[in-house]
């Protein structure tokens, strides 16, 4: 991975969104909710005040408006502070 987060930041790949409902109705992109879980791809080194507790490969839950969206090589990622992560699964 050529994106390396700095300090207390983590790089997260959001989970795939559901394309259909249980009844088979296709949901348009504009009506889809952002997934609130994803996989940690890379982590920064932490800060002197905050040790990194997350590691690459962790599955995490994060807030609805957490992070900054970035696109790299056709794939979408979120860069967010470790403190924006709510829980690990």
C-alpha positions as CSV (number, residue, x, y, z in Angstrom):
1,X,0.0,0.0,0.0
2,X,1.5,3.3,-1.0
3,X,-0.7,5.4,1.3
4,X,0.8,5.6,4.8
5,X,-1.2,7.4,7.4
6,X,0.6,9.7,9.8
7,X,0.4,10.1,13.6
8,X,-2.9,8.8,15.0
9,X,-4.6,8.3,11.6
10,X,-5.8,5.0,10.1
11,X,-6.7,4.0,6.6
12,X,-10.0,2.1,6.3
13,X,-11.5,0.2,3.4
14,X,-15.3,0.6,3.9
15,X,-17.4,-2.6,3.6
16,X,-19.3,-3.2,0.4
17,X,-22.8,-1.6,0.3
18,X,-25.9,-3.8,-0.2
19,X,-27.1,-3.5,-3.8
20,X,-30.5,-5.1,-3.3
21,X,-33.1,-5.4,-0.5
22,X,-34.3,-8.8,0.8
23,X,-37.3,-8.5,-1.6
24,X,-34.9,-8.0,-4.6
25,X,-35.5,-4.3,-5.1
26,X,-32.4,-2.6,-6.5
27,X,-31.3,0.5,-4.5
28,X,-30.0,3.5,-6.4
29,X,-26.6,5.0,-5.3
30,X,-28.3,8.2,-4.1
31,X,-30.4,6.3,-1.6
32,X,-27.7,4.0,-0.2
33,X,-26.4,4.7,3.3
34,X,-22.7,4.7,3.8
35,X,-21.4,1.6,5.4
36,X,-20.4,2.1,9.0
37,X,-17.9,-0.7,9.2
38,X,-14.7,-1.5,7.3
39,X,-11.2,-3.1,7.5
40,X,-8.1,-1.2,8.7
41,X,-5.6,-1.3,5.9
42,X,-2.8,0.8,7.4
43,X,-2.1,2.7,10.6
44,X,0.1,5.6,11.6
45,X,2.8,5.5,14.3
46,X,0.7,7.1,16.9
47,X,1.6,10.3,18.9
48,X,3.3,10.8,22.2
49,X,-0.1,11.2,23.9
50,X,-2.0,8.4,22.1
51,X,-0.6,4.9,21.4
52,X,-2.0,3.1,18.4
53,X,-4.2,0.2,19.5
54,X,-5.5,-0.6,16.0
55,X,-3.6,-2.7,13.5
56,X,-3.9,-3.6,9.9
57,X,-6.6,-6.3,9.4
58,X,-8.9,-5.1,12.2
59,X,-12.6,-4.9,11.4
60,X,-13.9,-1.7,12.9
61,X,-17.1,0.3,13.3
62,X,-17.0,4.1,12.8
63,X,-19.3,7.1,13.0
64,X,-21.5,8.1,10.0
65,X,-19.6,11.2,9.2
66,X,-16.1,10.0,10.3
67,X,-13.1,10.4,8.1
68,X,-12.1,11.8,4.8
69,X,-12.9,9.9,1.6
70,X,-9.9,9.3,-0.8
71,X,-9.7,7.2,-3.9
72,X,-6.5,5.4,-4.9
73,X,-6.1,3.1,-7.9
74,X,-9.9,3.0,-8.4
75,X,-10.7,1.9,-4.8
76,X,-12.3,4.1,-2.2
77,X,-10.8,4.5,1.3
78,X,-11.4,6.6,4.4
79,X,-8.6,8.3,6.4
80,X,-9.7,9.0,10.0
81,X,-8.3,9.5,13.4
82,X,-8.1,6.5,15.6
83,X,-10.5,8.2,18.0
84,X,-13.2,8.3,15.3
85,X,-13.3,4.5,15.5
86,X,-16.1,3.4,17.8
87,X,-15.3,-0.4,18.2
88,X,-13.5,-3.3,16.8
89,X,-15.3,-6.6,15.7
